[in-house]
Amino acid sequence: MLRKYFEYVVFTVGGKEFTAGEIAFFVVLSLFILGIYQITKRKLFRGLLESSEVDKSEVRTFYSYVRLFIALLVLLAGVYLLGLNYSFFTSENINFDIGLIIGGMLIINAARIIDWIISNLFVHSYYSKGEDQPTAINANQSEVKMTRWVKMIIYIFALFLILRNFDVLDLTLFHTEVGGNNFDFKLSNILSAILVLLLARVIVSLLTKLILAGIYQNSKVDIGAQFALNQLVTYVIFVIASIIALNFLGFNMTLIWGGAAALLVGLGLGLQQTFNDLFSGILLLFERSVTVGDILKLENNTYGTVKRIGLRTTLLETRGNESLIVPNSHIATNQIDNLTHKNNKIRFDISVGVAYGSDTKQVKSILLKTVKNNPYILDFPAPFVRFINFGESSLDFQVFFFSRNLIVIEDIKSDIRFEIDQAFRGNGIEIPFPQRVVWSKNGNNEK
């Protein structure tokens, strides 16, 4: 009896019969979908949105996206349940029907909802705190940049799903044979490769700016180690992503690695120095014997601050504010003075000679006082003076002091020398010039 009622034809449109069972099932399914939406809205969305800092206009936009998604979902269910999936265009390989169009709209609208949730509830909430941003401008720029990456990934992934689920849209660009297997190169292959690279970019940003940044702060990791680890993470992730992207594009990675092994033998001979620099760069990043911020002294007495350590070269900034690009192999294989490897307290000295007969204790006092009065000299370790020699024409002293200002130390030394000269003049202490006494004999007389 019940089956008879379900098979009862309620009405007919254009030769299509609509039974009571089809209509009843469509109504029940629609009510079920609407019920799930109302429960989710009350139990999840309302509390989540109220606890966030999202504007009311943005909340209304979100609900409009959700309502459109529910409407499209109900409409798609009705198309398939009631047999209304009519075709607009049909050919040998392509079939555009109502379900295809509604399904594509459903995926795009789902992407809009996911984009809104991630952009407003996660990205905006994080950057609005501004805990790791020095200024509000930087926080806003970072938020805009991250939001742009999120949008690109979500919508490319949505387009990828459309092409994959609706094969009629996934056009074959060309057909080839790869490793004895037939391979159709489609639009979805390109989107897959782009999507992998974009995901790698976002993963690198999340790891370096969110996860690792918190670890660095808690563990008090120095800036050089942070830069080295971030570089390694970036290189590893992008190498893996590139391999996956090539695989999606249809390249046989076994053949690529086999060919690369033979090719690298030839390249290694011609580009020996380049590979030497590359491996030296990896060693520097692992060993951290040289890190960003260190001050190096090269063989030609050139001083420079390490600004960047790349895979092939290291960038130094010299005292003259010039950029010096040094091959990594030069740093890894030669003796380089790293003046700030363990700490940035460096000892310097100034030599001075005074005339014989000067009060040596007074000289020592003046030298110490002059050095201690300079604001760029450290109080600890404390400066000290050495009486180093009885010279040919002077009593020779050295004053030793510690400073962190290596790049401008020559200017600091110059200021100290000015002060020493002025203090000696004020206390009647003479800085002699070299003198020689000549004796001559004339008969028995000596002069």
Protein Blocks (a to p, Z undefined) as FASTA:
>chain_A
ZZmmmmpcfbdcehiacdfklmmmmmmmmmmmmmmmmmmmmmmmmmmmmmpccdfklmmm
mmmmmmmmmmmmmmmmmmmmnopaccfbdcfkbccdfklmmmmmmmmmmmmmmmmmmmmm
mmmmmmmnommbfbfklmmmmmmmmmmmmmmmmmmmmmmmmmmmmmmlmccfbdcdeehi
acdddfklmmmmmmmmmmmmmmmmmmmmmmmmmmmmmnopafklmmmmmmmmmmmmmmmm
mmmmmmmnopafklmmmmmmmmmmmmmmmmmmmmmmmmmmmmmmmnomacghiacddfko
pacddfbdcfkbccdddfkopacdddfklmmmmccddfklmbccdcddddddddehiafk
lmmmmmmmmmmmpmkbcfbdcdddddfbdcfkbccdddddddfblmlmmmmmmmmmmmmm
mmmmmnopacddddddddddehjacZZ
